[in-house]
Amino acid sequence: DHFAYRMLDQCDRMWEAKEVLSPEHGLLRKAIEEKKKRFVGHPFSQQIILEEWYGKVAYKLTFGKLRIAIRYIMSPVLLPFFLLKYLVYEQNVKVSVME
């Protein structure tokens, strides 16, 4: 565990870490199965896991990050409108209960 973590620390670039952690070697999958938290928690390991879960293209798109930032900024502005919509419209809608 310690040796593998230090080996990742020796990598200067992400492409080097990808060579070490390539699926052919199975090193990252084995570390996850054996619950090697320190190795799996390494920034290079986390980057590879994120790319696998979210896709390489989706993670690197600046537009996606910008869209998330705009949502966070606009949520306090839009909250009163959604509250009014809820109070005016949703309160008047009756939900039928099946017996």
N, C-alpha and C positions, 0 to 999 in steps of 0.2 A: 504494500500500500504506500509506504513512504517512498520507496524507490520510484514507483510509477508517477507519484505526484511530483517528485523532484525532476523526473524526466520531462513532464509537461512544462515545468517551470523553465527548463532550458530552451524551450521553443520560443523563438522571437516573433514569429508570424503565425497567423491562423492556419495557413496552408501547411505549415510544418506539423502543427498539432493534428490536422486532418489526416496527414499521412500516418501518424502514430495511432490515431484513434479510428482508422478506417474500418468499415464493417467486416472486411476480410479477416482482420486480426481478432475481432470480437472482444477487444479489451474493455471497451466502455460498457457493452452489454453484460459482460461477466462482472464488472465492478458494480453495476446496478443490482444484479442478482445476488451478489454477495454482500450488498449493503455497505460498500466502501464509501461512506459519506464524504470524506475528505477529497478523494479522487473525483467523485461525481460532482462535488461542489466546486471544483476548479473552474475558473472562468472559461477556459477553452472547452472543457467538457460541457458546461452549461450552454455555451454558444452552439455547439453541435446538436445538443438535445433540442434547443429552441428551433434551430433550422429544420430538424426532423419533424417536430410537431407542427410548426406553422408554415413550413415551406421556405425555401431559400429566397424566392422572389418576394413573397409577402413581407418577410421580416426586413428586407433591405429597402423597401419602397419608402421614400421620404414622404410621399403623398399620404400614405397610411398613417404615419406618425403625425403629420400635420392635421389630418382629419380628427385624430384622437385629441390633439391639443385644442382644436376648435370646439369640440364637444365639451371638454372640461371648462373652457372659458365661457361658452354660451349657456351652460346649464343653469347658473344662477340667474341669468337674464330671462330664460324661458320658463323657469319654475313657476312664477306667478300666473302665466298664461295657462299652464297645465293645471294649476290649482283651480283657477276660475272655470276651466272646462269641466273639471271633475265636479265642482260644486253646483254648476248650472245644469250640465247635461247628465252626468252619471247618477246623480242623486234622484233624478226624475225617472230613470229607467227602472222598471220593476223586473225582477228576476222571478220567473215562475219556478216553483219547487215541485218536483215530481214526488208523488206519494206512493 
